[in-house]
Amino acid sequence: VSIGRSLGDMSKTETVTPPIRPVAPTSINPKGQRFTATQKIAMAVLLTANFTLAVDFSILNVALPHIGTDLGFATSALHWIVTSFALCAAGFTLFFGRVADLFGRKRFFLVGIVLLGVSSLIGGVATGPAMLICARVGQGIATAMVTPAALSLMTTMFPEGPARSRALGLNGALMAAGFTTGAVLGGLLTGAISWRWAFFINVALAVVVIIVAPFALQEPKRDIRPRLDVPGAILITLALVSLVFGIDSAGRGGWGHPAAWATILLAIALFAVFFRVESALREPLVAPGLLQGNVAWGNIAGLLAFATETSLVFLLTLYLQDILGYNAITAGLILGVLGIGTVVGGLIAPKLIGKTNSKTAIIIGFLIQAAATLPLAFVSDNRTWLVPLLIVTFIGGIANLVAIVGYTVTSTAGVPSHQQGLATGLVTMSQQVGIALGTPIMSAIATGFATATLLPGLRAAIGVNAALCLVAALLIAAFLHLPRASAATHEA
């Protein structure tokens, strides 16, 4: 790929930052209230794809020891089965979100689904570590391609208002349920058949989506086709890969590990260079105006929403297994209650947003999530805590999804149609960075406060988790301001 001009030439280019203005709906349903038959089919295709990708994040976690034995992985190398996927899924999402804007979201969605099917087939028939890692890299890249493309197809299919909130609510519910379902499904497939079916299921679903999607998906014509900012794309991808790798290294080796801080500092430096380069471009990958106001604070809310809830699942998994003595599959089934709560939250969120607005939904979601998480900071080693745990995790799951849907609606409000792929790429990026960031931080707190047992550390980490939810609610209440047109749409 030819960059075409040097960074020195770019620095002389005048910066033009188009303002973010509300745009006319590009929906095939102008009323924007109910899904048409065509929209229902399209939503089914998009939701199936995103649910499958969400499952892929966690479906192999339980199966790692079995995969290691069958394919000859060294124990110290098993984490690469998860890390290779996460690095690609998080590192390329912003770049591919913008590419989808430029070259067509439907086309890019289909290419990503084909890559998902092919890489999953390779994973299912893998005969050695290298072949499986290549398959996971392919799945990660497919995730980075499909997720923002699917989300931007949803946001351009519906105008801002009840129908878009409903679509994003369903998407959030199924994706959150997918993270939980993946762990349970992975355990069941590994125990009953083989871990290879965790890959083969993707192949079957990809074939179905490829057959239906060309006829079901529609996207508006694009009047604006800016050039792709290749230097910016390279810089932001390297920065995100470095950040996720640093966080992953901290999670495995501790926050004092040299590799963790070296790569995190490299990521910070790359981010600084990226913003410097972007400020000098006429057509930057990320317009500075897009990183202000509701888009910026919406994504901060999303990062904290995913960081707190996914790390809480990690802490509760340790509590259920190491403290209460349940096996992995039983612990996964217990936490399935949280997954049910997320589905309920995804259905409630659009109604709450319709009656209030997305900012209020985020604040209410975080406040209830904090209230539901705080009692878990007082758990004991007695199994009588199981019933209260089920109740509060169910409530917390509902609240977390309300906040997630609220942040997704907020982060795409008032963004022009030709930038929706980029906006949804930011949404996906905040989600994946939050997932990567939360668990290592909570793990460090849990181990740092542990004594003879892990229980004191788990209590401390859960308490910090609840505090972060409260801080998130206060930050959004103080600093998030919705676009006027968006607020008026919700009030209407």
GIURQUI-V75270 format. One record per residue. RES is the residue in one letter. SS is DSSP state (a for helix, b for strand, c for the rest). PHI is phi in degrees with one decimal (none if undefined). OMEGA is omega in whole degrees, -180 to 180 (none if undefined). Layout:
# GIURQUI-V75270
res-><RES	RES>
ss-><SS	SS>
phi-><PHI	PHI>
omega-><OMEGA	OMEGA>
This chain:
# GIURQUI-V75270
res-><V	S	I	G	R	S	L	G	D	M	S	K	T	E	T	V	T	P	P	I	R	P	V	A	P	T	S	I	N	P	K	G	Q	R	F	T	A	T	Q	K	I	A	M	A	V	L	L	T	A	N	F	T	L	A	V	D	F	S	I	L	N	V	A	L	P	H	I	G	T	D	L	G	F	A	T	S	A	L	H	W	I	V	T	S	F	A	L	C	A	A	G	F	T	L	F	F	G	R	V	A	D	L	F	G	R	K	R	F	F	L	V	G	I	V	L	L	G	V	S	S	L	I	G	G	V	A	T	G	P	A	M	L	I	C	A	R	V	G	Q	G	I	A	T	A	M	V	T	P	A	A	L	S	L	M	T	T	M	F	P	E	G	P	A	R	S	R	A	L	G	L	N	G	A	L	M	A	A	G	F	T	T	G	A	V	L	G	G	L	L	T	G	A	I	S	W	R	W	A	F	F	I	N	V	A	L	A	V	V	V	I	I	V	A	P	F	A	L	Q	E	P	K	R	D	I	R	P	R	L	D	V	P	G	A	I	L	I	T	L	A	L	V	S	L	V	F	G	I	D	S	A	G	R	G	G	W	G	H	P	A	A	W	A	T	I	L	L	A	I	A	L	F	A	V	F	F	R	V	E	S	A	L	R	E	P	L	V	A	P	G	L	L	Q	G	N	V	A	W	G	N	I	A	G	L	L	A	F	A	T	E	T	S	L	V	F	L	L	T	L	Y	L	Q	D	I	L	G	Y	N	A	I	T	A	G	L	I	L	G	V	L	G	I	G	T	V	V	G	G	L	I	A	P	K	L	I	G	K	T	N	S	K	T	A	I	I	I	G	F	L	I	Q	A	A	A	T	L	P	L	A	F	V	S	D	N	R	T	W	L	V	P	L	L	I	V	T	F	I	G	G	I	A	N	L	V	A	I	V	G	Y	T	V	T	S	T	A	G	V	P	S	H	Q	Q	G	L	A	T	G	L	V	T	M	S	Q	Q	V	G	I	A	L	G	T	P	I	M	S	A	I	A	T	G	F	A	T	A	T	L	L	P	G	L	R	A	A	I	G	V	N	A	A	L	C	L	V	A	A	L	L	I	A	A	F	L	H	L	P	R	A	S	A	A	T	H	E	A>
ss-><c	c	c	c	c	c	a	a	a	a	c	c	c	c	c	c	c	c	c	c	c	c	c	c	c	c	c	c	c	c	c	c	c	c	c	c	a	a	a	a	a	a	a	a	a	a	a	a	a	a	a	a	a	a	a	a	a	a	c	c	c	c	c	a	a	a	a	a	a	a	a	c	c	c	a	a	a	c	c	a	a	a	a	a	a	a	a	a	a	a	a	c	a	a	a	a	a	a	a	a	a	a	a	c	a	a	a	a	a	a	a	a	a	a	a	a	a	a	a	a	a	a	a	a	c	c	c	c	a	a	a	a	a	a	a	a	a	a	a	a	a	a	a	a	a	a	a	a	a	a	a	a	a	a	a	a	a	c	c	c	c	a	a	a	a	a	a	a	a	a	a	a	a	a	a	a	a	a	a	a	a	a	a	a	a	a	a	a	a	a	a	a	c	c	c	c	a	a	a	a	a	a	a	a	a	a	a	a	a	a	a	a	a	a	a	a	c	c	c	c	c	c	c	c	c	c	c	c	c	a	a	a	a	a	a	a	a	a	a	a	a	a	a	a	a	a	a	a	a	a	a	a	a	c	c	c	c	a	a	a	a	a	a	a	a	a	a	a	a	a	a	a	a	a	a	a	a	a	c	c	c	c	c	c	c	c	c	a	a	a	a	c	a	a	a	a	a	a	a	a	a	a	a	a	a	a	a	a	a	a	a	a	a	a	a	a	a	a	a	a	a	a	a	c	c	c	c	a	a	a	a	a	a	a	c	a	a	a	a	a	a	a	a	a	a	a	a	a	a	a	a	a	a	a	a	c	c	a	a	a	a	a	a	a	a	a	a	a	a	a	a	a	a	a	a	a	a	a	c	c	c	c	c	c	a	a	a	a	a	a	a	a	a	a	a	a	a	a	a	a	a	a	a	a	a	a	a	a	a	a	a	a	c	c	c	c	a	a	a	a	a	a	a	a	a	a	a	a	a	a	a	a	a	a	a	a	a	a	a	a	a	a	a	a	a	a	a	a	c	c	c	c	c	c	a	a	a	a	a	a	a	a	a	a	a	a	a	a	a	a	a	a	a	a	a	a	a	a	a	c	c	c	c	a	a	a	a	a	a	a	a	c>
phi-><none	-91.3	-71.6	93.4	-156.2	-81.6	-63.1	-64.7	-66.6	-64.0	-63.3	-92.6	-79.3	-70.5	-83.8	-124.2	-111.2	-66.6	-69.5	-85.8	-123.1	-60.1	-118.7	-65.8	-60.0	-108.4	-72.2	-81.6	-125.2	-58.1	-66.6	68.3	-101.5	-122.9	-76.0	-78.0	-60.8	-64.1	-66.0	-63.7	-65.9	-62.3	-62.7	-60.7	-65.2	-67.2	-68.0	-61.1	-63.7	-68.1	-63.8	-60.8	-67.2	-65.8	-61.0	-62.4	-63.9	-126.5	-67.7	-95.0	-58.3	-69.4	-85.0	-53.6	-60.5	-67.6	-62.7	-58.4	-67.3	-70.6	-105.8	83.1	-74.3	-71.8	-56.7	-69.3	-101.3	-59.7	-62.5	-67.0	-63.1	-88.0	-64.4	-61.2	-66.8	-65.0	-60.1	-73.8	-63.4	-83.4	-69.3	-101.9	-65.7	-68.9	-60.6	-70.8	-60.5	-72.9	-60.6	-62.5	-60.0	-81.6	-113.6	108.6	-68.7	-62.2	-61.3	-68.6	-58.3	-66.5	-60.7	-64.1	-66.5	-61.5	-62.5	-60.8	-63.7	-66.3	-67.0	-68.0	-63.4	-61.7	-63.3	-67.5	-106.7	-55.8	-114.3	-160.8	-57.3	-61.9	-66.2	-69.7	-63.3	-60.1	-64.3	-69.1	-61.9	-60.7	-64.6	-65.2	-65.0	-60.9	-62.7	-66.5	-82.0	-77.0	-60.6	-67.4	-64.7	-65.0	-66.7	-71.6	-63.2	-66.2	-69.7	-88.4	-74.7	-124.2	-72.2	-59.2	143.8	-58.7	-66.8	-64.5	-61.3	-65.8	-61.7	-69.3	-65.2	-62.7	-63.3	-62.7	-63.7	-71.4	-68.2	-65.0	-63.9	-63.7	-60.7	-72.7	-62.2	-57.1	-64.9	-68.5	-64.1	-60.5	-64.9	-67.5	-65.2	-64.4	-76.1	-93.2	-124.9	-165.8	-62.0	-63.1	-71.9	-64.7	-89.8	-64.1	-59.7	-61.3	-61.9	-62.7	-65.9	-61.7	-61.4	-62.3	-63.8	-62.7	-71.9	-87.0	-57.5	-57.5	-92.1	-92.9	-88.1	-132.9	-144.5	-68.5	-67.2	-102.2	-80.5	-113.6	-132.2	-71.3	-78.5	-79.9	-82.3	-65.0	-58.3	-63.5	-62.4	-65.9	-64.1	-69.1	-66.3	-62.8	-63.7	-68.7	-61.9	-63.6	-63.7	-65.4	-64.1	-63.5	-64.6	-62.2	-63.4	-65.2	-66.0	-90.2	-110.3	94.1	-73.7	-90.4	-68.2	-57.7	-63.1	-64.0	-70.1	-62.4	-74.0	-66.8	-64.9	-61.8	-62.0	-61.2	-63.2	-66.8	-61.5	-62.9	-64.0	-57.9	-66.2	-64.9	-66.0	-62.9	-67.5	-102.0	-101.4	-74.6	-126.1	-73.4	-61.3	-123.4	-64.6	-51.4	-63.3	-76.5	-98.9	-121.9	61.2	-65.4	-65.9	-65.4	-70.6	-62.7	-71.8	-62.7	-61.2	-65.2	-58.5	-70.0	-64.1	-74.0	-63.7	-72.7	-75.7	-67.8	-71.4	-64.9	-59.7	-60.4	-64.0	-70.4	-62.6	-63.1	-62.4	-66.6	-89.8	-80.3	-98.1	-91.2	83.8	-78.4	-79.7	-63.6	-68.0	-63.1	-60.7	-63.4	-67.4	-61.5	-74.0	-61.7	-61.3	-63.7	-61.9	-63.2	-60.6	-65.6	-63.5	-60.9	-60.7	-64.8	-83.2	-76.7	-54.0	-60.2	-68.7	-65.0	-64.0	-63.8	-82.4	-121.9	-164.9	-68.2	-64.0	-61.1	-62.8	-61.5	-63.3	-61.6	-58.6	-66.8	-63.9	-69.3	-61.0	-63.1	-65.3	-78.0	-81.5	-55.8	-57.5	-71.0	-73.8	-117.8	-63.5	-123.8	-89.9	-96.6	-71.3	-65.6	-74.7	-62.3	-65.0	-57.7	-62.0	-61.0	-66.5	-73.1	-69.9	-62.6	-64.8	-61.9	-63.9	-60.0	-63.0	-61.9	-69.4	-61.4	-65.6	-65.6	-64.2	-59.7	-70.2	-66.4	-63.1	-62.3	-75.9	-114.9	-75.5	74.2	-90.2	-57.4	-57.3	-73.5	-113.8	-65.8	-62.8	-66.7	-62.0	-72.7	-64.5	-63.8	-59.4	-65.8	-63.1	-62.1	-61.9	-73.6	-66.8	-60.6	-62.1	-70.1	-83.5	-62.7	-63.9	-60.3	-65.5	-66.9	-63.3	-63.7	-65.8	-62.7	-73.5	-68.2	-100.6	-69.2	-118.4	-68.8	-125.1	-82.0	-56.4	-59.7	-66.3	-63.5	-60.8	-63.6	-65.0	-65.5	-61.5	-63.7	-59.7	-62.8	-63.0	-63.5	-62.3	-65.3	-61.2	-61.1	-61.5	-66.7	-61.8	-67.0	-62.2	-83.9	-116.0	-82.3	-126.3	-76.2	-59.5	-58.2	-64.0	-66.5	-63.1	-65.5	-62.1	-67.9	-65.4	-66.0>
omega-><-180	179	171	176	-174	177	178	178	-179	-176	180	-176	-179	179	176	-178	-179	179	177	-178	173	-178	179	180	177	-175	172	176	-172	-179	175	-177	-177	178	171	180	179	179	179	179	180	179	179	179	-177	-180	177	-180	-177	177	179	-180	178	177	-177	180	-171	-170	-177	-175	-179	-174	-173	179	180	178	179	180	-175	-173	177	175	169	-178	-178	-178	-177	-176	-179	176	178	-174	-179	177	-176	-180	-178	-179	-179	-173	-174	-171	-179	178	-178	175	179	178	178	175	-172	-171	176	-177	180	180	-178	176	-178	177	179	179	177	179	177	-179	-179	-178	177	177	177	178	-178	-179	-176	180	-180	-178	-176	-179	-180	179	176	178	180	174	178	178	179	178	177	178	179	178	-170	-172	178	178	179	-178	179	173	177	-175	177	177	-177	172	176	-179	-173	-177	177	179	179	179	-180	176	177	179	179	-179	-177	179	178	177	180	178	-180	-179	-178	-179	-180	-178	178	179	-179	-180	-179	-178	-173	-176	-180	177	-179	180	173	175	-175	177	179	-179	-180	180	179	179	180	-179	-179	-180	-172	-170	-178	-179	-173	-173	175	174	-178	175	-178	179	-177	178	179	178	178	177	-176	178	178	179	180	-178	-176	178	178	180	-179	178	179	-179	-179	178	178	179	179	178	178	179	-179	-175	-179	-176	175	-178	-178	-178	-180	-177	180	-179	176	177	176	179	179	179	179	176	180	178	179	-178	177	180	-178	-178	-178	-175	175	-180	-177	176	178	178	-179	180	-179	-179	179	172	-172	-179	-179	-177	174	-180	173	177	-180	178	-179	179	-180	-180	-176	-174	179	177	176	176	178	-180	-179	175	176	-179	-177	-177	-174	-177	-178	172	177	177	-172	-177	178	178	178	179	177	-180	174	176	177	178	177	178	180	177	178	179	178	178	-180	-172	-179	180	178	179	179	-179	-179	172	-174	178	179	179	178	-177	179	180	-179	-180	179	177	178	-180	180	-178	-174	179	-179	176	-179	-179	177	179	179	-177	175	178	-175	-178	175	179	179	-177	-174	177	175	179	179	177	176	-177	-179	180	175	178	-179	178	178	-180	179	177	-179	-174	178	-178	177	-180	179	-177	-176	177	-177	177	177	180	179	172	175	178	180	180	180	177	-174	176	176	178	-178	-173	-171	-174	178	180	-180	177	180	178	-178	-180	-179	-178	179	177	177	175	-179	-172	179	178	178	178	-179	-179	179	176	177	178	178	179	179	177	179	178	180	179	-180	179	-179	179	-175	-167	-178	176	-178	173	-177	-179	179	179	179	178	-179	-179	178	none>
